[in-house]
Amino acid sequence: PVSKKPAKDKFLKLSIEDCNKCIDVTPVYVQSTPDKKFRKHAVTWLNQECFNDEYDQDSSNGSISSGKLKGMVL
């Protein structure tokens, strides 16, 4: 991972509430950005307080509306 130490330092400076929010939101963020090249570096994500952003949990869950038809019989 890029900038691992600065990300860890930033994370440790957050409030307990923000740390918990980061832990809760990270899997949703990862799921909402399946292509890794479009994900922010951890330190950027923390500095910009992206853990407070809203993420579309349904965009990459494999639903028909997301354009993923794997396993569908047409």
Order of alpha helices (4+ residues) and beta strands (2+ residues): alpha-alpha-alpha
